[in-house]
Amino acid sequence: MKIAFLGPHASFTQLAAAQLFPDEELLPQASILDCFKAIESGEVVKAVVPLENSIEGTVSMTLDYLYKTPSVKIEAEAVMPIAHHLMIHPDNSIENIERIYSHPQALAQSFHFLDTHYKEIPKQDFSSTAAAAKFVSENKETAIAAVANQFAANLYGLKIINRNIQDFEQNHTRFIIISKQQGTYQNNKLETLGEKAGMLITLPEDHPGGLHQVLSVFAWRKMNLSKIESRTLKTGLGNYFFFINVEGPWEEVLHGNALKELESINANVDFLGNYKEFLLES
Ligand SMILES: O=C(O)C(=O)C[C@]1(C(=O)O)C=C[C@@H](O)C=C1
């Protein structure tokens, strides 16, 4: 089975995908959008993409494409500890760094470190931490550095000049397995952290108490929400969709009735699946 992931090799997403699918063929993609497209076109059956980081928050691109691609659902979630290192080509020196490249999430997770120690040096977004590391390895004539992981340093032959530069010791990223099926992924070898259901909700029109009405559907049934995120619909300022996670194993009657009640108040629900959350190693 082919599994797409946000590449290139040695991205954090690959580290997650390799633990989730140790025996499958992993296909690197240039962007999160390409991972969704690979599923839609049938080139791959599943993909692994980042959803949320404990320091920097939601990976908005993933949320946007979940919304825009209703055929793509969530099969599982996996949480992995994240450690960032600053690295250069071994032929360069720390004194003459002129630019620092990385994925925007990694730059944001290391913002205070970079601002304290490399304030004057411009930072530039790259499609992934591993893509930044690869670029540094292929351009030794320019004095550039990348924020990436230990595997990227090893694979691309880079020298780590600062270790563990993330701003908070506790740094975890939540990845999701996406596919055209819901919640079918199982893995007895990984520790299971819990179960949850994921859904995207849009309100029919803006009216007082609209979100309150939606939340009360969960509240009076004592269904615990572990995440609620609003994201712009891109149809004008003030228009949003909501990503909601409801904790706990799926109970057909309770959850089914909640979904029916949401429909009855004209909320639009794209149910992404009920799935397990696994713990990965760094
Ligand atoms: O750039 C990478 O290596 C990725 O896999 C992406 C990503 C993300 O989008 O959050 C994954 C984990 C880290 O939080 C930093 C970057």
The ligand as an SDF file (V2000), in Angstrom:
LIG
                    3D

 16 16  0  0  0  0  0  0  0  0999 V2000
    8.4360   20.3680    8.2570 O   0  0  0  0  0  0  0  0  0  0  0  0
    8.3100   19.2100    8.6530 C   0  0  0  0  0  0  0  0  0  0  0  0
    9.2790   18.4630    8.8520 O   0  0  0  0  0  0  0  0  0  0  0  0
    6.9690   18.6930    8.8770 C   0  0  0  0  0  0  0  0  0  0  0  0
    6.7810   17.5220    8.8900 O   0  0  0  0  0  0  0  0  0  0  0  0
    5.8590   19.6940    9.1330 C   0  0  0  0  0  0  0  0  0  0  0  0
    5.7110   20.1080   10.5850 C   0  0  0  0  0  0  0  0  0  0  0  0
    4.3540   20.8840   10.7890 C   0  0  0  0  0  0  0  0  0  0  0  0
    3.7360   21.3110    9.8420 O   0  0  0  0  0  0  0  0  0  0  0  0
    3.9790   21.0870   11.9450 O   0  0  0  0  0  0  0  0  0  0  0  0
    5.6480   18.9110   11.4400 C   0  0  0  0  0  0  0  0  0  0  0  0
    6.1200   18.9100   12.7150 C   0  0  0  0  0  0  0  0  0  0  0  0
    6.7100   20.1190   13.3270 C   0  0  0  0  0  0  0  0  0  0  0  0
    5.6820   20.7220   14.0800 O   0  0  0  0  0  0  0  0  0  0  0  0
    7.1820   21.0910   12.3180 C   0  0  0  0  0  0  0  0  0  0  0  0
    6.7830   21.0150   11.0120 C   0  0  0  0  0  0  0  0  0  0  0  0
  1  2  2  0
  2  3  1  0
  2  4  1  0
  4  5  2  0
  4  6  1  0
  6  7  1  0
  7  8  1  0
  7 11  1  0
  7 16  1  0
  8  9  2  0
  8 10  1  0
 11 12  2  0
 12 13  1  0
 13 14  1  0
 13 15  1  0
 15 16  2  0
M  END
$$$$
